[in-house]
Amino acid sequence: MSSSEASSGPPAVRMIFEYEGDAVRLVSQQSVNVAVTGFDLAGEHRPGHYVEVRGAANETLSRVRLPEAMTASAEVFPEEPGAPIVRVTLPEAKGAFTVVVPAPPEADHVSLIRVPGAAPRATGEPPAGAAAERPWTGERPQAGETGAGPAVIEIASFPLDRDDGRSRS
């Protein structure tokens, strides 16, 4: 894809987040000239973590899935060559992740959300009763939640910075 093809779509923003326990913070955001693939415009919520790009009226403009982004486990590499790499559960979830989201002109902010799933996953989803120890505990039901379909839980929200140095909020 040529650079002119990548720039013909909506602008995009690369965002770097850190999390520790139930706190999530936006470390940086930078406009990038890339085509964003894998984002979702559908109204259906499937289990997982997402970054939603929202307008000033809090309407969802797009959603990017965050597979494996907020796990409470880590890979441990062996000291001896040839030994297996193992995954261990951390006492407190801690890490960082990067996501690129579309940022059309009407985009105002992003919200990190979680849609609970039916079953815990081995990649760090909390076992029953352990949610209070994990980064998804700062959850707030999304405004206007109707109860139809899976619950959407807002973990955090952050304003988008524009190239002119202004935050939109």
Secondary structure, DSSP 8 states (H G I E B T S, - for coil): --HHHHHTS--EEEEEEEEETTEEEEEEEEEE-----SEE--S---SEEEEEEE-TT--EEEEEE-TTTT-SEEEE--SSTT---EEEE-SS-EEEEEEEEE--TT--EEEEEEE--SS--TTT---TT-GGGSGGGS-EE-TT--SSSS--EEEEEEEEE-TTS-EE-
